[in-house]
Amino acid sequence: MNHQRDALLVLADGWVMEGWGFGARTTAIGEVVFNTGMTGYQEVITDPSYKGQLITFTYPELGNTGINDQDHESERPAARGVICREVAPVASNWRQRHTLADWLRRHGMVGIRGLDTRALVRRLREQGPMNGAVSWDGASAAALLQAVRTAPAMEGLDLATTVSTPVAYQWQRAADGVLDPRLQPAHGAGYRVVAIDFGIKRGILQRLNSHGCDVTVLPATADYDQVMAHGPEGIFLSNGPGDPAAVHGGIALARRLLQQERPVFGICLGCQIIALALGAKTFKLAYGHRGLNHPCGAAGRVEITSQNHGFAVDPDTLPDGVQVHRLNLNDCTVAGLELEGRPIFGIQYHPEASPGPHDADHHFARFTRFMERRRQQSRSDHSSPKC
């Protein structure tokens, strides 16, 4: 075992922490954020919404269950680096295929362990998220600090187009994709849903499938005609990384989609894009919402939710006719919005919640109910006698 600390974390404010490196012997620069989840490190690291970020895990030990081939939210790690207190020396799980360190090494991703993550999180809460560097290749603190201070800030970055699929594809339902026959469409085939990929998670696609949706995924650069060419019964706007106000193409697309009568459902970045398309504004949070334990609520109901976002909708800029139907109960920021009298809504958290919790799964059912009502109305219109 190497007793000499050989890796560095350098923050943009000049703070330096020493630790031990694991994964790939390289340097990564990005926005340093923290996640409060007690489990799900594999899903977190592969979540495209962490593009451009170095993740500090507040749970004191990672790697106990290794890495399997089923729980990825995307093809490869999306974050730039991992920061933690400790990594388990032995991983044990019946689905395990790799240790965390070996898997990061295979993908060229650096990690640092042995840090006082409580002190780091306190600093981020007090100073706000900032750029930083994790280095395990011998670079000096001074050189790293210079590189960090010249790196672009998260504000103004459109990262959604960098993680989106380059081509359209059909999400194939697994053999056991429909978990509950009660979620099958009431009339005929599955609901035709077009999902705009701003950084979509596999867990979301699986839950849409499980609620009876046949999903076509389109790139973030898709235009209105490309969307409507698929004859969607509903449109889904996905989660994703970066500054929502910088996703100009997605906002323009949403503006047109909101003018038609099909149901529209947005999650996280998708929710913010709906708000921006309606003329609202977003702002950067003091230190973001990232974890599996965020309470959100409305009158008489509280959901414990999974969240990952650094921006929020400014409620004072929402136009008339838009209702805030959920609040984050930690800081009273907007956690859900909807258009009065129309099948259009968004939520600022993850109802698919891989690995959990699942309090908010009912939002998928709400989306399918909107599509079912529209389908029934269409059947009724076509069956009505004509003069």
VMD Tcl script that draws the C-alpha trace (Angstrom):
set ca {
  {0.00 0.00 0.00}
  {1.22 3.47 -0.84}
  {1.34 5.48 2.40}
  {2.51 8.68 0.68}
  {-0.40 10.79 -0.48}
  {-0.01 11.05 -4.25}
  {-3.08 12.91 -5.56}
  {-4.39 16.46 -5.28}
  {-7.71 18.26 -5.23}
  {-7.31 21.96 -6.04}
  {-10.23 24.39 -5.88}
  {-10.47 27.68 -7.75}
  {-10.28 29.62 -4.47}
  {-6.81 28.16 -3.85}
  {-7.81 25.46 -1.36}
  {-5.70 22.28 -1.73}
  {-6.41 18.81 -0.32}
  {-4.08 15.82 -0.57}
  {-5.23 12.23 -0.96}
  {-4.58 8.96 -2.73}
  {-5.44 8.47 -6.39}
  {-7.42 5.60 -7.87}
  {-8.81 4.88 -11.30}
  {-6.82 6.47 -14.14}
  {-3.54 8.36 -13.59}
  {-4.65 11.62 -15.12}
  {-5.95 15.10 -14.32}
  {-9.56 16.20 -14.63}
  {-10.94 19.74 -14.34}
  {-14.60 20.54 -13.75}
  {-17.18 22.01 -11.42}
  {-16.86 20.47 -7.95}
  {-20.28 19.44 -6.58}
  {-21.52 17.06 -3.89}
  {-24.08 14.25 -3.79}
  {-25.77 13.24 -0.53}
  {-27.05 9.81 -1.62}
  {-26.16 6.80 0.52}
  {-26.17 4.41 -2.42}
  {-26.22 4.39 -6.22}
  {-22.68 5.55 -7.00}
  {-22.73 3.66 -10.32}
  {-25.94 5.36 -11.47}
  {-24.64 8.75 -10.33}
  {-21.30 8.48 -12.14}
  {-23.02 7.41 -15.40}
  {-25.79 10.05 -15.23}
  {-25.25 12.41 -18.22}
  {-26.43 15.33 -16.07}
  {-23.01 15.19 -14.32}
  {-21.18 16.05 -17.53}
  {-18.34 18.47 -16.76}
  {-18.43 17.89 -12.99}
  {-16.26 16.37 -10.27}
  {-18.56 14.57 -7.82}
  {-17.92 14.62 -4.09}
  {-19.75 11.73 -2.41}
  {-20.78 12.51 1.16}
  {-21.34 8.83 2.00}
  {-18.02 7.76 3.57}
  {-17.25 4.64 1.51}
  {-17.78 3.73 -2.14}
  {-17.22 0.57 -4.11}
  {-18.65 -2.06 -1.73}
  {-20.80 -3.64 -4.43}
  {-18.48 -3.02 -7.38}
  {-19.81 -2.22 -10.86}
  {-22.32 -4.35 -12.77}
  {-23.46 -4.30 -16.39}
  {-27.14 -3.52 -15.73}
  {-27.30 -0.28 -13.73}
  {-25.56 2.17 -16.07}
  {-27.57 5.30 -16.90}
  {-25.45 5.79 -20.04}
  {-22.81 3.86 -21.94}
  {-19.85 5.19 -19.97}
  {-19.01 7.47 -17.03}
  {-20.38 10.95 -17.59}
  {-18.73 12.79 -14.70}
  {-15.10 13.90 -14.98}
  {-13.88 12.60 -11.64}
  {-14.78 11.08 -8.28}
  {-13.97 12.52 -4.84}
  {-14.58 10.41 -1.75}
  {-13.54 9.57 1.79}
  {-12.69 5.93 1.11}
  {-13.00 3.15 -1.46}
  {-13.74 -0.38 -0.23}
  {-10.68 -2.61 -0.72}
  {-12.95 -5.56 -1.59}
  {-16.18 -5.45 -3.63}
  {-18.82 -8.14 -3.24}
  {-22.12 -8.52 -5.10}
  {-23.58 -11.33 -7.20}
  {-23.94 -8.98 -10.21}
  {-20.46 -7.45 -9.91}
  {-18.27 -7.46 -13.01}
  {-15.60 -4.86 -12.09}
  {-14.28 -3.07 -9.06}
  {-14.94 0.67 -9.01}
  {-11.23 1.48 -9.38}
  {-10.73 -0.92 -12.31}
  {-13.84 0.37 -14.08}
  {-12.74 4.00 -13.74}
  {-9.29 3.05 -15.00}
  {-10.76 1.35 -18.07}
  {-12.65 4.54 -18.91}
  {-9.78 6.93 -18.24}
  {-11.48 8.55 -15.24}
  {-9.58 9.71 -12.16}
  {-10.63 9.46 -8.53}
  {-9.21 10.72 -5.25}
  {-9.81 9.15 -1.82}
  {-8.72 9.84 1.72}
  {-10.20 13.35 1.85}
  {-12.18 14.95 4.65}
  {-15.32 15.17 2.55}
  {-17.28 16.80 5.39}
  {-14.87 19.74 5.37}
  {-15.03 19.91 1.57}
  {-18.84 19.93 1.53}
  {-18.94 22.63 4.19}
  {-16.67 24.75 2.00}
  {-18.86 24.21 -1.06}
  {-21.97 25.09 0.93}
  {-20.36 28.28 2.20}
  {-18.53 29.36 -0.98}
  {-20.78 27.78 -3.60}
  {-19.83 25.29 -6.31}
  {-16.61 26.20 -8.07}
  {-14.24 24.74 -10.59}
  {-11.53 22.45 -9.36}
  {-9.05 19.81 -10.43}
  {-8.41 16.24 -9.35}
  {-4.91 15.15 -10.33}
  {-3.04 11.86 -9.99}
  {-0.29 12.44 -12.53}
  {2.23 14.47 -10.57}
  {1.08 17.95 -11.59}
  {1.89 20.71 -9.10}
  {-0.77 22.55 -7.13}
  {0.31 25.85 -8.69}
  {-0.05 24.53 -12.23}
  {-3.41 22.98 -11.43}
  {-4.70 26.20 -9.89}
  {-3.77 28.16 -13.01}
  {-5.57 25.63 -15.21}
  {-8.65 25.64 -12.97}
  {-8.92 29.43 -12.98}
  {-8.87 29.56 -16.78}
  {-11.50 26.81 -17.21}
  {-15.01 27.95 -18.27}
  {-17.69 28.32 -15.60}
  {-20.89 26.27 -15.80}
  {-23.05 29.34 -16.48}
  {-23.59 29.79 -20.19}
  {-22.53 26.25 -21.15}
  {-24.79 24.21 -23.42}
  {-23.64 20.71 -22.50}
  {-26.88 18.99 -23.49}
  {-25.91 18.81 -27.16}
  {-22.59 17.18 -26.22}
  {-24.24 14.22 -24.43}
  {-27.29 13.80 -26.68}
  {-27.65 10.94 -29.12}
  {-26.41 11.93 -32.61}
  {-29.17 9.92 -34.32}
  {-32.77 8.95 -33.64}
  {-33.47 5.49 -32.24}
  {-36.25 3.34 -30.83}
  {-35.85 2.37 -27.20}
  {-36.29 -1.38 -27.16}
  {-38.44 -2.73 -24.38}
  {-36.85 -5.57 -22.43}
  {-38.68 -8.87 -22.15}
  {-39.79 -7.91 -18.65}
  {-40.19 -4.23 -19.53}
  {-43.83 -3.94 -18.45}
  {-43.73 -4.57 -14.73}
  {-47.45 -4.29 -14.01}
  {-50.23 -5.24 -16.44}
  {-52.36 -2.45 -14.93}
  {-49.97 0.02 -16.60}
  {-50.74 -1.28 -20.08}
  {-52.54 1.19 -22.41}
  {-56.31 0.85 -22.14}
  {-56.82 1.07 -25.90}
  {-54.61 -0.73 -28.38}
  {-50.84 -0.42 -28.78}
  {-48.40 1.46 -26.59}
  {-48.49 5.23 -26.41}
  {-46.26 6.77 -29.06}
  {-43.84 9.03 -27.21}
  {-41.06 11.13 -28.69}
  {-38.33 11.84 -26.14}
  {-35.92 14.72 -26.77}
  {-32.53 13.60 -25.48}
  {-30.78 16.39 -23.59}
  {-28.89 13.75 -21.58}
  {-31.58 11.15 -20.94}
  {-31.10 8.41 -18.35}
  {-31.82 4.78 -19.16}
  {-33.93 4.55 -16.02}
  {-36.34 7.12 -17.46}
  {-36.69 5.18 -20.71}
  {-37.32 1.99 -18.75}
  {-40.04 3.63 -16.66}
  {-41.72 5.11 -19.73}
  {-41.72 1.61 -21.22}
  {-43.08 0.16 -18.00}
  {-45.99 2.59 -18.14}
  {-46.91 1.45 -21.63}
  {-44.99 3.89 -23.81}
  {-43.22 3.06 -27.08}
  {-40.41 5.61 -27.12}
  {-38.58 7.17 -30.05}
  {-35.53 9.13 -28.88}
  {-34.46 12.16 -30.92}
  {-31.31 14.30 -30.66}
  {-31.32 17.59 -28.77}
  {-30.92 19.29 -32.16}
  {-34.21 17.90 -33.53}
  {-36.66 20.44 -34.96}
  {-40.44 20.60 -34.76}
  {-41.07 18.89 -38.09}
  {-38.79 15.99 -37.16}
  {-40.69 15.51 -33.91}
  {-44.13 15.62 -35.51}
  {-43.07 13.28 -38.32}
  {-43.21 10.45 -35.76}
  {-46.87 11.13 -34.96}
  {-46.34 11.36 -31.21}
  {-49.20 11.04 -28.75}
  {-46.96 12.60 -26.12}
  {-43.64 14.43 -25.98}
  {-41.02 14.02 -23.27}
  {-38.22 16.53 -22.56}
  {-35.36 14.86 -20.71}
  {-32.90 15.75 -18.00}
  {-29.42 16.94 -18.96}
  {-26.31 18.88 -17.94}
  {-25.20 22.49 -18.14}
  {-27.01 25.81 -18.06}
  {-30.63 25.43 -19.25}
  {-30.74 29.01 -20.56}
  {-27.92 28.12 -22.97}
  {-29.92 25.32 -24.68}
  {-31.30 27.72 -27.27}
  {-32.37 25.08 -29.79}
  {-34.25 23.07 -27.16}
  {-36.03 26.17 -25.87}
  {-37.10 27.14 -29.40}
  {-38.37 23.61 -30.04}
  {-40.31 23.56 -26.77}
  {-41.89 26.91 -27.57}
  {-43.45 25.39 -30.69}
  {-44.36 22.11 -28.99}
  {-46.26 23.97 -26.27}
  {-48.50 25.52 -28.92}
  {-50.01 22.16 -29.90}
  {-52.40 20.04 -27.83}
  {-50.36 16.91 -27.22}
  {-49.22 16.15 -23.65}
  {-45.71 17.38 -22.81}
  {-43.76 16.15 -19.79}
  {-40.35 17.48 -18.71}
  {-37.95 16.24 -16.05}
  {-35.19 18.43 -14.53}
  {-33.57 20.24 -17.49}
  {-36.74 19.42 -19.43}
  {-38.83 21.15 -16.76}
  {-36.58 24.21 -16.92}
  {-36.80 24.28 -20.72}
  {-40.60 24.31 -20.49}
  {-40.37 27.31 -18.15}
  {-37.88 29.11 -20.38}
  {-40.04 28.45 -23.45}
  {-42.92 30.13 -21.61}
  {-40.81 33.23 -21.00}
  {-39.56 32.53 -17.46}
  {-35.96 32.76 -16.30}
  {-33.64 30.38 -14.46}
  {-30.86 31.02 -11.95}
  {-27.91 29.12 -10.52}
  {-28.47 27.61 -7.09}
  {-26.11 28.35 -4.21}
  {-24.75 24.80 -4.22}
  {-27.25 22.67 -6.12}
  {-29.59 19.81 -5.28}
  {-27.94 16.41 -5.67}
  {-28.98 13.34 -3.72}
  {-31.70 10.77 -3.05}
  {-33.29 12.41 -0.03}
  {-34.81 15.76 -1.05}
  {-38.38 16.37 0.22}
  {-40.75 17.98 -2.26}
  {-44.39 18.70 -1.65}
  {-47.74 20.22 -2.28}
  {-50.67 20.69 0.08}
  {-51.06 17.50 2.08}
  {-48.45 15.48 0.21}
  {-44.68 15.05 0.51}
  {-42.44 13.01 -1.77}
  {-38.86 12.06 -0.95}
  {-37.08 12.56 -4.25}
  {-33.89 11.96 -6.20}
  {-32.38 15.16 -7.58}
  {-29.43 16.34 -9.65}
  {-29.45 19.94 -10.81}
  {-27.57 23.16 -10.26}
  {-30.14 25.59 -11.69}
  {-33.75 26.40 -10.80}
  {-36.74 28.27 -12.23}
  {-37.36 31.79 -10.91}
  {-41.02 31.65 -9.80}
  {-41.41 35.43 -10.03}
  {-40.87 35.27 -13.79}
  {-43.48 32.59 -14.56}
  {-46.32 33.96 -16.71}
  {-50.01 33.86 -15.82}
  {-51.56 30.45 -16.33}
  {-48.56 28.53 -14.97}
  {-48.98 26.93 -11.57}
  {-46.20 25.76 -9.25}
  {-47.53 22.39 -8.08}
  {-44.48 21.22 -6.08}
  {-41.90 23.01 -3.94}
  {-38.54 21.78 -2.72}
  {-39.20 21.77 1.02}
  {-35.57 22.45 1.90}
  {-35.37 25.87 0.22}
  {-38.83 26.44 -1.34}
  {-37.50 26.52 -4.91}
  {-39.76 25.39 -7.75}
  {-39.97 21.59 -7.88}
  {-42.88 21.24 -10.31}
  {-44.96 23.36 -12.65}
  {-47.97 22.88 -14.90}
  {-50.09 24.82 -17.36}
  {-53.63 25.42 -16.16}
  {-56.16 23.38 -18.10}
  {-53.55 21.85 -20.42}
  {-51.69 18.48 -20.36}
  {-48.29 20.11 -19.94}
  {-46.18 19.76 -16.80}
  {-42.65 19.36 -15.51}
  {-40.93 18.29 -12.31}
  {-37.51 19.29 -10.99}
  {-36.55 15.81 -9.75}
  {-36.25 12.23 -10.95}
  {-39.39 10.07 -10.65}
  {-37.57 7.07 -12.15}
  {-35.12 7.43 -9.23}
  {-32.51 4.83 -10.05}
  {-31.68 3.53 -7.47}
  {-34.52 5.16 -5.48}
  {-36.69 6.38 -3.84}
  {-39.85 5.71 -5.85}
  {-42.36 8.07 -4.23}
  {-42.69 10.09 -7.44}
  {-43.26 7.32 -10.01}
  {-46.90 8.42 -10.29}
  {-45.82 11.32 -12.53}
  {-45.26 8.83 -15.35}
  {-48.82 7.56 -14.79}
  {-50.09 11.14 -15.02}
  {-48.36 11.53 -18.39}
  {-49.95 8.35 -19.72}
  {-53.38 9.38 -18.39}
  {-53.14 12.56 -20.43}
  {-52.33 10.52 -23.54}
  {-55.13 8.05 -22.83}
  {-57.68 10.87 -22.49}
  {-56.55 12.36 -25.78}
  {-56.75 8.91 -27.41}
  {-60.28 8.39 -26.10}
  {-61.31 11.86 -27.27}
  {-59.97 11.10 -30.73}
  {-61.89 7.79 -30.82}
  {-65.04 9.62 -29.72}
  {-64.62 12.30 -32.37}
  {-64.19 9.72 -35.11}
  {-67.20 7.66 -33.99}
  {-69.62 10.64 -33.70}
  {-72.31 10.73 -36.43}
  {-71.79 13.42 -39.01}
  {-74.58 15.56 -40.51}
}
mol new
graphics top color blue
foreach p $ca { graphics top sphere $p radius 0.5 }
foreach p [lrange $ca 0 end-1] q [lrange $ca 1 end] { graphics top cylinder $p $q radius 0.2 }
display resetview
